[in-house]
Amino acid sequence: MNLPITPSQTESRKADHLRICLEEDVQFRETTSGLERYRFTHCSLPEIDRKSIDLTSIFIGKKLGVPLLISSMTGGTELAQTINYRLADVAQKYKLAMGVGSQRIAIENPQLGDTFAVRDRAPDILLFANIGAVQLNYNFGLEQCQKIIDLLEADALILHLNPLQECVQTEGDTNFKGLLDKIAKLCAELAVPVIAKEVGNGISAAMAKNC
């Protein structure tokens, strides 16, 4: 029987995520984004004034400098705090949206909450709190989600979908039953928008349509 993972183990796992990316060979060598199959057709007479191009957009009531998101990355360790601060500085400068890494550890160990709290450095950006959707089957609910939103002064909550990751990592949370109904209930209860985001393998068209 698997024993529940402790907060210190979660913190160690967060540090390992960063170490592995920095030190180990984790880059895909054959799998690609598919973008190499496409080329822009050059237009030598574009009939446009470059100065009139406006990349700004509005999302969830906030203006973005460009429609780009610094996706959920990290949090929960000293190095993670440094990374989040630097990302927040960039997001503030260029008016980008930003998400933080899973804040489960901030609930389990509130002392690590500051490693996610970047609002002081980026007061104007569109900022997303983040928790794994699977945690809704592991004693997380409205109260915990509201806490991580309040910690960030976030504009929305990301629920990340990561069944493959949970299945292969040590002591992963692998009960994915009934999550859609729990997500729907959470959407109805929270005052901020809720966003579903898959962590690396995408959401298929069939899955998106059925949801």
C-alpha positions in Angstrom: 0.0 0.0 0.0 1.4 3.5 -0.9 1.8 5.8 2.0 0.7 9.5 1.6 3.5 11.7 0.3 4.8 14.2 3.0 5.3 17.9 2.4 9.1 17.5 2.6 8.9 14.9 -0.1 6.8 17.2 -2.2 9.4 20.0 -1.7 12.2 17.6 -2.7 10.2 16.6 -5.8 9.8 20.3 -6.8 13.6 20.7 -6.5 14.2 17.6 -8.6 12.0 19.0 -11.4 14.4 21.9 -11.7 17.6 19.9 -11.3 16.5 17.3 -13.9 15.8 20.1 -16.5 19.1 21.7 -15.8 21.4 18.7 -15.5 19.9 15.7 -17.3 19.3 14.8 -20.9 15.5 15.3 -21.2 15.1 16.9 -24.6 13.0 15.1 -27.2 15.2 14.1 -30.1 12.5 12.9 -32.5 9.2 14.2 -31.3 8.5 17.8 -32.5 5.9 20.4 -32.3 4.9 19.8 -36.0 5.6 23.5 -36.8 8.4 22.5 -39.2 5.8 21.3 -41.6 4.6 24.9 -42.2 6.2 27.9 -43.9 4.9 31.5 -44.2 4.3 32.7 -47.7 6.3 35.8 -48.2 4.3 38.9 -49.2 6.5 41.6 -50.8 3.6 44.1 -51.0 1.8 43.7 -47.6 -0.3 46.9 -47.9 0.1 47.7 -44.2 2.0 50.2 -42.1 4.0 48.2 -39.5 3.4 51.0 -36.9 -0.4 50.3 -37.1 0.0 46.6 -36.0 -1.5 46.1 -32.6 -0.8 42.9 -30.8 -2.7 43.8 -27.6 -5.8 41.7 -26.6 -8.2 41.4 -23.8 -8.6 38.1 -21.9 -10.6 37.7 -18.7 -11.1 41.4 -18.5 -7.4 42.3 -18.6 -5.3 43.8 -21.4 -2.3 41.8 -22.6 0.6 43.3 -24.4 0.6 40.2 -26.7 -1.6 37.1 -26.5 1.1 35.0 -24.8 1.2 33.1 -21.5 4.2 32.2 -19.4 2.8 28.9 -18.5 2.8 27.2 -15.1 6.4 26.4 -14.3 7.5 26.1 -10.7 7.3 27.0 -7.0 7.9 25.4 -3.6 11.7 25.8 -3.3 14.2 28.7 -2.9 15.4 28.3 -6.5 11.7 28.1 -7.7 11.1 31.5 -6.0 13.9 33.1 -7.9 12.6 31.7 -11.2 9.1 32.9 -10.4 10.3 36.3 -9.5 12.3 36.6 -12.8 9.3 35.4 -14.8 7.0 37.8 -13.1 9.4 40.7 -13.8 9.4 39.8 -17.5 5.6 39.4 -17.5 5.1 42.8 -15.9 7.5 44.5 -18.4 5.8 43.1 -21.5 2.3 42.7 -20.1 2.1 39.0 -20.5 -0.1 36.5 -18.7 1.6 34.2 -16.2 0.8 31.0 -14.3 2.7 29.5 -11.4 3.5 25.9 -10.7 1.2 23.6 -8.7 0.4 25.2 -5.4 -0.5 22.0 -3.6 2.7 22.3 -1.6 1.6 25.8 -0.4 -1.4 24.2 1.2 0.5 21.4 2.7 3.3 23.7 3.9 2.2 27.3 4.1 5.7 28.5 4.8 6.5 27.9 1.1 3.6 30.1 -0.1 5.9 33.0 -0.7 7.7 31.1 -3.4 4.6 31.5 -5.6 3.5 35.0 -4.4 4.6 37.3 -7.3 1.8 39.9 -7.3 4.0 42.6 -5.7 6.5 42.2 -8.5 3.8 42.1 -11.2 0.9 44.2 -10.1 -0.8 44.6 -13.5 -0.5 41.2 -15.2 -3.1 38.5 -15.7 -2.0 36.0 -13.1 -3.2 32.4 -12.7 -3.2 30.2 -9.6 -2.7 26.5 -10.3 -3.6 23.1 -8.8 -3.8 19.6 -10.2 -7.4 18.6 -11.0 -6.7 15.2 -9.5 -6.3 16.8 -6.1 -10.1 17.3 -6.1 -10.1 13.5 -5.3 -7.6 14.0 -2.5 -9.2 16.3 0.1 -8.9 19.5 -2.0 -12.0 21.5 -2.6 -13.4 25.0 -2.7 -11.6 26.1 0.5 -8.1 25.0 -0.7 -8.6 26.5 -4.1 -9.7 29.8 -2.7 -6.6 29.9 -0.5 -4.2 29.5 -3.4 -6.2 32.1 -5.4 -6.0 34.5 -2.4 -2.2 33.8 -2.0 -1.5 35.0 -5.5 -4.3 37.6 -5.7 -4.9 35.6 -8.9 -7.3 36.5 -11.7 -8.2 32.9 -12.5 -7.5 29.3 -11.4 -5.8 26.7 -13.6 -6.7 23.1 -13.0 -3.9 21.1 -14.7 -4.7 17.7 -16.1 -1.7 15.3 -15.7 -2.9 11.6 -15.5 0.2 10.3 -17.3 2.6 12.2 -15.1 0.8 11.0 -11.9 0.8 7.4 -13.1 4.6 7.3 -13.7 5.9 9.4 -10.8 6.7 7.9 -7.4 3.6 8.1 -5.1 1.5 9.7 -7.8 -2.2 10.4 -7.2 -3.9 8.1 -9.6 -7.7 8.3 -8.9 -9.1 10.2 -11.9 -12.7 9.1 -11.5 -15.5 11.7 -11.3 -13.3 14.7 -11.9 -15.4 16.3 -14.6 -18.4 16.7 -12.2 -16.1 18.1 -9.5 -14.6 20.6 -11.9 -18.1 21.7 -12.9 -19.1 22.2 -9.3 -15.9 24.2 -8.6 -16.6 26.4 -11.6 -20.0 27.2 -10.2 -18.7 28.0 -6.7 -15.6 30.1 -7.4 -15.8 33.8 -8.2 -12.9 33.7 -10.7 -12.8 31.8 -14.0 -11.4 28.3 -14.1 -9.1 27.1 -16.9 -8.4 23.4 -17.7 -4.8 22.9 -19.0 -3.1 19.7 -19.9 0.6 19.5 -19.0 2.4 18.2 -22.0 0.3 15.8 -24.1 -2.6 18.0 -25.1 -6.4 17.8 -24.9 -7.8 15.9 -27.9 -10.6 17.3 -29.9 -12.8 14.4 -28.9 -12.2 15.0 -25.2 -12.8 18.8 -25.5 -16.0 18.2 -27.4 -17.3 15.7 -24.9 -16.6 18.0 -22.0 
